[in-house]
Amino acid sequence: MGKTLVTGASGFTGSHLASRLAREGRSVVSFVRPTSDVSALEESGIECRVADIRERRSVEAAFEGISDVYHVAAAYRTEHADRDEFRRVNVDATRHLLDASIAAAVRRFVHCSTVGVQGNIDDPPATEAYRVAPGDHYQETKLEGERLALSYAGRLPLSVVRPVGIHGPGDRRFLKLFRAVDRMRFVMIGSGRTLYHMTYIDDLVDGFLLAGTRPEALGEVFTIGGARYTTLNELVGLIADVLGRPRPRLRIPMAPIHAAAVACEAVFTPLGLNPPLYPRRVEFFRNDRAFDISKARRLLGYQPRVDLEEGLRRTAEWYRRHGWI
């Protein structure tokens, strides 16, 4: 058997995927920067090769022996980050990996996209066929990278995974939310009836592995999410429950906060500064994010195994072990 490349293996999702593959007996390769701390990867039995996926020649030089690819690496959204860097990582690097995979005749290529390419869901829950409406340059380049990957489907055994709201041990994206609830400082903006969908990391890894092995996955896009979505009111209440805190009841109207976010962006952006409040942050409380995972269930046999409450409990325990809450 050849080696399985997992890009982004030093990140949250990639590290869980790479470790799972290694535990299952696969020979796993990670592309890393010269300055990366690779100790955790090496302890998991993962081979680390120095390569810059933004550079075609670097990818080609490091590609020896690769038979399967899970492309998880991405430039993630940082407000007003360098747009060119988003393109170099989310689009150009994808092209380099796709071309190298064709040259190496890899058996499977799984590209990690995001449900963010569909923007706000006006008629939830959204299937994979729901319209796309990226709302910022991160989502725009992720959509461009997804479409680029799909354009190779006739030449490469390929599938695309769109993860939904990933949480679990190792994630810090939701730390601010857990911390605010734990410190009893959380204030709901708006009604709290907005829909949100979460996915536990182990379930997401299951989805990746199914997309990378099942013949039904070829040429397809799959939304991989948890078994159910909730309102923000319910989600915050469940987080309070697992933390042993009272459920938050304070709320403030959406309109003045959104107006303040727009004003902050208008003032700070021309100065080259990150605004303390900006519209995208407020959109968490405003935009529905609910998805239909029936396609993955039907074609891949995907079945979420960790329910929402248990996933939140495990995430909270991990935060506590690290002294963050």
MIMI-954034 format. One record per residue (C-alpha): chain; y, x, z. Coordinates in pm, whole numbers, padded with zeros to 5 digits, m for minus. Example, Ala and Ser with C-alpha at 12.3 -4.5 7.8 and 13.67 -1.06 7.14 Angstrom:
<rs>
+--------+--------+--------+--------+
: chaine :      y :      x :      z :
+--------+--------+--------+--------+
:      A : m00450 :  01230 :  00780 :
:      A : m00106 :  01367 :  00714 :
+--------+--------+--------+--------+
</rs>
This chain:
<rs>
+--------+--------+--------+--------+
: chaine :      y :      x :      z :
+--------+--------+--------+--------+
:      A :  00000 :  00000 :  00000 :
:      A :  00355 :  00105 : m00064 :
:      A :  00643 :  00103 :  00178 :
:      A :  00863 : m00194 :  00268 :
:      A :  01237 : m00132 :  00264 :
:      A :  01452 : m00332 :  00506 :
:      A :  01822 : m00274 :  00452 :
:      A :  02043 : m00342 :  00752 :
:      A :  01759 : m00253 :  00990 :
:      A :  02005 : m00124 :  01250 :
:      A :  02165 : m00470 :  01273 :
:      A :  02053 : m00779 :  01460 :
:      A :  01854 : m00961 :  01193 :
:      A :  01732 : m00650 :  01012 :
:      A :  01605 : m00485 :  01331 :
:      A :  01395 : m00788 :  01424 :
:      A :  01254 : m00812 :  01073 :
:      A :  01176 : m00440 :  01047 :
:      A :  01012 : m00431 :  01392 :
:      A :  00798 : m00733 :  01310 :
:      A :  00678 : m00576 :  00986 :
:      A :  00597 : m00251 :  01166 :
:      A :  00402 : m00436 :  01437 :
:      A :  00201 : m00607 :  01166 :
:      A :  00097 : m00273 :  01024 :
:      A :  00341 : m00236 :  00736 :
:      A :  00494 :  00101 :  00656 :
:      A :  00866 :  00027 :  00694 :
:      A :  01163 :  00224 :  00561 :
:      A :  01526 :  00184 :  00665 :
:      A :  01825 :  00330 :  00481 :
:      A :  02067 :  00472 :  00738 :
:      A :  02398 :  00656 :  00749 :
:      A :  02403 :  01025 :  00849 :
:      A :  02579 :  00933 :  01175 :
:      A :  02350 :  00641 :  01267 :
:      A :  02162 :  00638 :  01595 :
:      A :  01807 :  00595 :  01467 :
:      A :  01621 :  00639 :  01796 :
:      A :  01535 :  00269 :  01837 :
:      A :  01417 :  00244 :  01478 :
:      A :  01200 :  00553 :  01506 :
:      A :  01053 :  00429 :  01835 :
:      A :  00942 :  00119 :  01644 :
:      A :  00766 :  00338 :  01388 :
:      A :  01024 :  00289 :  01115 :
:      A :  01094 :  00570 :  00869 :
:      A :  01466 :  00640 :  00838 :
:      A :  01608 :  00774 :  00513 :
:      A :  01972 :  00874 :  00477 :
:      A :  02120 :  00670 :  00192 :
:      A :  02442 :  00491 :  00106 :
:      A :  02357 :  00163 : m00062 :
:      A :  02708 :  00149 : m00207 :
:      A :  02620 :  00450 : m00424 :
:      A :  02370 :  00403 : m00707 :
:      A :  02245 :  00762 : m00710 :
:      A :  02196 :  00762 : m00334 :
:      A :  01979 :  00450 : m00358 :
:      A :  01775 :  00592 : m00645 :
:      A :  01715 :  00920 : m00463 :
:      A :  01586 :  00742 : m00150 :
:      A :  01369 :  00483 : m00325 :
:      A :  01045 :  00678 : m00357 :
:      A :  00733 :  00483 : m00263 :
:      A :  00911 :  00150 : m00207 :
:      A :  00700 : m00151 : m00305 :
:      A :  00879 : m00441 : m00129 :
:      A :  01244 : m00498 : m00040 :
:      A :  01415 : m00719 :  00217 :
:      A :  01787 : m00679 :  00151 :
:      A :  01958 : m00786 :  00474 :
:      A :  02249 : m00539 :  00492 :
:      A :  02595 : m00689 :  00442 :
:      A :  02960 : m00632 :  00516 :
:      A :  03024 : m00903 :  00773 :
:      A :  03346 : m01091 :  00810 :
:      A :  03628 : m00925 :  00999 :
:      A :  03951 : m01111 :  00955 :
:      A :  04161 : m00950 :  00681 :
:      A :  03916 : m00664 :  00634 :
:      A :  03921 : m00452 :  00320 :
:      A :  03823 : m00685 :  00036 :
:      A :  03703 : m00394 : m00175 :
:      A :  03454 : m00298 :  00096 :
:      A :  03312 : m00651 :  00096 :
:      A :  03253 : m00616 : m00277 :
:      A :  03104 : m00269 : m00253 :
:      A :  02849 : m00377 :  00007 :
:      A :  02780 : m00742 : m00075 :
:      A :  02782 : m00713 : m00454 :
:      A :  02766 : m00353 : m00581 :
:      A :  02500 : m00243 : m00331 :
:      A :  02293 : m00549 : m00421 :
:      A :  02304 : m00447 : m00787 :
:      A :  02198 : m00091 : m00704 :
:      A :  01900 : m00215 : m00504 :
:      A :  01798 : m00465 : m00771 :
:      A :  01810 : m00203 : m01045 :
:      A :  01616 :  00047 : m00836 :
:      A :  01359 : m00222 : m00760 :
:      A :  01307 : m00294 : m01129 :
:      A :  01264 :  00077 : m01199 :
:      A :  01010 :  00102 : m00916 :
:      A :  00830 : m00220 : m01020 :
:      A :  00847 : m00355 : m00665 :
:      A :  00616 : m00643 : m00578 :
:      A :  00877 : m00859 : m00404 :
:      A :  01251 : m00862 : m00342 :
:      A :  01401 : m01096 : m00080 :
:      A :  01778 : m01120 : m00077 :
:      A :  01958 : m01239 :  00236 :
:      A :  02253 : m01465 :  00159 :
:      A :  02419 : m01715 :  00396 :
:      A :  02471 : m02090 :  00425 :
:      A :  02838 : m01995 :  00446 :
:      A :  02850 : m01996 :  00065 :
:      A :  02846 : m02379 :  00089 :
:      A :  03150 : m02389 :  00314 :
:      A :  03221 : m02706 :  00509 :
:      A :  02947 : m02966 :  00467 :
:      A :  03120 : m03291 :  00381 :
:      A :  02799 : m03494 :  00358 :
:      A :  02553 : m03343 :  00608 :
:      A :  02282 : m03232 :  00613 :
:      A :  02308 : m03007 :  00307 :
:      A :  02015 : m02903 :  00091 :
:      A :  02006 : m02583 : m00113 :
:      A :  02133 : m02784 : m00412 :
:      A :  02451 : m02890 : m00232 :
:      A :  02768 : m02762 : m00395 :
:      A :  02905 : m02418 : m00306 :
:      A :  03258 : m02378 : m00167 :
:      A :  03313 : m02033 : m00012 :
:      A :  03612 : m02031 :  00218 :
:      A :  03698 : m01661 :  00251 :
:      A :  03636 : m01327 :  00082 :
:      A :  03323 : m01264 :  00289 :
:      A :  03165 : m01588 :  00167 :
:      A :  03294 : m01531 : m00186 :
:      A :  03125 : m01193 : m00215 :
:      A :  02807 : m01324 : m00052 :
:      A :  02795 : m01598 : m00316 :
:      A :  02855 : m01342 : m00589 :
:      A :  02575 : m01126 : m00448 :
:      A :  02339 : m01426 : m00432 :
:      A :  02411 : m01523 : m00790 :
:      A :  02365 : m01163 : m00900 :
:      A :  02025 : m01150 : m00730 :
:      A :  01914 : m01478 : m00891 :
:      A :  02016 : m01345 : m01232 :
:      A :  01741 : m01084 : m01192 :
:      A :  01471 : m01344 : m01117 :
:      A :  01330 : m01324 : m01470 :
:      A :  01277 : m00949 : m01436 :
:      A :  01189 : m00918 : m01069 :
:      A :  00968 : m01121 : m00828 :
:      A :  01259 : m01241 : m00618 :
:      A :  01371 : m01508 : m00373 :
:      A :  01686 : m01578 : m00170 :
:      A :  01710 : m01676 :  00197 :
:      A :  02016 : m01845 :  00346 :
:      A :  02002 : m01816 :  00728 :
:      A :  02167 : m02070 :  00955 :
:      A :  02346 : m01988 :  01288 :
:      A :  02124 : m01702 :  01409 :
:      A :  02083 : m01644 :  01782 :
:      A :  01844 : m01469 :  02017 :
:      A :  01803 : m01138 :  02203 :
:      A :  02011 : m00873 :  02029 :
:      A :  02280 : m01107 :  01900 :
:      A :  02637 : m01091 :  02027 :
:      A :  02799 : m01334 :  01788 :
:      A :  02766 : m01621 :  02037 :
:      A :  02847 : m01409 :  02344 :
:      A :  03205 : m01539 :  02365 :
:      A :  03079 : m01896 :  02372 :
:      A :  02817 : m01828 :  02640 :
:      A :  03066 : m01627 :  02845 :
:      A :  03332 : m01899 :  02833 :
:      A :  03080 : m02160 :  02946 :
:      A :  02940 : m01929 :  03215 :
:      A :  03288 : m01862 :  03354 :
:      A :  03371 : m02235 :  03332 :
:      A :  03664 : m02158 :  03102 :
:      A :  03540 : m02333 :  02790 :
:      A :  03774 : m02590 :  02637 :
:      A :  03658 : m02803 :  02345 :
:      A :  03902 : m02821 :  02056 :
:      A :  03886 : m03163 :  01896 :
:      A :  03628 : m03435 :  01953 :
:      A :  03320 : m03210 :  01981 :
:      A :  03135 : m03439 :  01739 :
:      A :  03130 : m03169 :  01473 :
:      A :  02774 : m03079 :  01370 :
:      A :  02630 : m02732 :  01418 :
:      A :  02289 : m02585 :  01331 :
:      A :  02120 : m02293 :  01509 :
:      A :  01819 : m02075 :  01422 :
:      A :  01622 : m01861 :  01664 :
:      A :  01573 : m01508 :  01533 :
:      A :  01190 : m01517 :  01543 :
:      A :  01189 : m01831 :  01329 :
:      A :  01424 : m01667 :  01081 :
:      A :  01191 : m01366 :  01055 :
:      A :  00905 : m01608 :  00985 :
:      A :  01113 : m01751 :  00701 :
:      A :  01181 : m01408 :  00554 :
:      A :  00813 : m01315 :  00560 :
:      A :  00712 : m01641 :  00394 :
:      A :  00977 : m01590 :  00126 :
:      A :  00842 : m01238 :  00073 :
:      A :  00478 : m01337 :  00035 :
:      A :  00434 : m01693 : m00087 :
:      A :  00413 : m01737 : m00467 :
:      A :  00603 : m02066 : m00435 :
:      A :  00910 : m01866 : m00325 :
:      A :  00964 : m01689 : m00657 :
:      A :  01300 : m01761 : m00814 :
:      A :  01397 : m01999 : m00535 :
:      A :  01669 : m02028 : m00270 :
:      A :  01569 : m02135 :  00081 :
:      A :  01776 : m02248 :  00377 :
:      A :  01607 : m02123 :  00693 :
:      A :  01722 : m02302 :  01007 :
:      A :  01609 : m02447 :  01336 :
:      A :  01419 : m02774 :  01362 :
:      A :  01734 : m02973 :  01438 :
:      A :  02110 : m02961 :  01443 :
:      A :  02338 : m03092 :  01717 :
:      A :  02696 : m03186 :  01787 :
:      A :  02911 : m02917 :  01944 :
:      A :  02925 : m03135 :  02255 :
:      A :  02546 : m03123 :  02284 :
:      A :  02523 : m02753 :  02202 :
:      A :  02779 : m02655 :  02465 :
:      A :  02610 : m02886 :  02715 :
:      A :  02272 : m02720 :  02652 :
:      A :  02426 : m02375 :  02697 :
:      A :  02574 : m02491 :  03028 :
:      A :  02233 : m02620 :  03133 :
:      A :  02051 : m02292 :  03067 :
:      A :  02327 : m02104 :  03248 :
:      A :  02315 : m02337 :  03546 :
:      A :  02679 : m02436 :  03503 :
:      A :  02843 : m02781 :  03491 :
:      A :  02886 : m02918 :  03143 :
:      A :  03246 : m02857 :  03024 :
:      A :  03465 : m03164 :  02998 :
:      A :  03807 : m03023 :  02909 :
:      A :  03928 : m03075 :  02553 :
:      A :  04249 : m03043 :  02357 :
:      A :  04353 : m03203 :  02026 :
:      A :  04269 : m03026 :  01703 :
:      A :  04602 : m03076 :  01518 :
:      A :  04834 : m02854 :  01729 :
:      A :  04576 : m02575 :  01759 :
:      A :  04515 : m02569 :  01385 :
:      A :  04891 : m02568 :  01321 :
:      A :  04931 : m02276 :  01561 :
:      A :  04650 : m02088 :  01383 :
:      A :  04817 : m02134 :  01045 :
:      A :  05150 : m02015 :  01189 :
:      A :  04991 : m01707 :  01349 :
:      A :  04827 : m01611 :  01023 :
:      A :  05154 : m01653 :  00834 :
:      A :  05339 : m01425 :  01079 :
:      A :  05082 : m01153 :  01144 :
:      A :  04918 : m01109 :  00802 :
:      A :  05228 : m00976 :  00618 :
:      A :  05263 : m00719 :  00895 :
:      A :  04909 : m00594 :  00837 :
:      A :  04800 : m00715 :  01182 :
:      A :  04504 : m00930 :  01281 :
:      A :  04639 : m01261 :  01416 :
:      A :  04529 : m01362 :  01767 :
:      A :  04441 : m01704 :  01627 :
:      A :  04361 : m01792 :  01268 :
:      A :  04234 : m02101 :  01082 :
:      A :  03877 : m01977 :  01030 :
:      A :  03826 : m01943 :  01405 :
:      A :  03941 : m02300 :  01457 :
:      A :  03710 : m02419 :  01180 :
:      A :  03413 : m02365 :  01414 :
:      A :  03537 : m02676 :  01596 :
:      A :  03637 : m02861 :  01282 :
:      A :  03381 : m02812 :  01003 :
:      A :  03030 : m02956 :  00993 :
:      A :  02745 : m02704 :  00956 :
:      A :  02422 : m02905 :  00932 :
:      A :  02140 : m02830 :  00689 :
:      A :  01818 : m02974 :  00550 :
:      A :  01524 : m02730 :  00577 :
:      A :  01267 : m02957 :  00409 :
:      A :  01239 : m02734 :  00101 :
:      A :  01126 : m02437 :  00312 :
:      A :  00884 : m02663 :  00500 :
:      A :  00740 : m02803 :  00178 :
:      A :  00712 : m02492 : m00041 :
:      A :  00668 : m02216 :  00216 :
:      A :  00498 : m02395 :  00503 :
:      A :  00790 : m02288 :  00721 :
:      A :  00775 : m02435 :  01069 :
:      A :  01031 : m02346 :  01340 :
:      A :  00838 : m02256 :  01656 :
:      A :  01116 : m02204 :  01913 :
:      A :  01309 : m02516 :  02007 :
:      A :  01682 : m02503 :  02059 :
:      A :  01678 : m02516 :  02438 :
:      A :  01421 : m02236 :  02465 :
:      A :  01611 : m02019 :  02217 :
:      A :  01934 : m02064 :  02412 :
:      A :  01754 : m01980 :  02737 :
:      A :  01611 : m01657 :  02592 :
:      A :  01952 : m01562 :  02454 :
:      A :  02118 : m01624 :  02792 :
:      A :  01855 : m01417 :  02970 :
:      A :  01918 : m01126 :  02732 :
:      A :  02293 : m01146 :  02793 :
:      A :  02230 : m01143 :  03167 :
:      A :  02000 : m00841 :  03151 :
:      A :  02282 : m00650 :  02984 :
:      A :  02542 : m00764 :  03236 :
:      A :  02749 : m00951 :  02979 :
:      A :  02742 : m01284 :  03160 :
+--------+--------+--------+--------+
</rs>
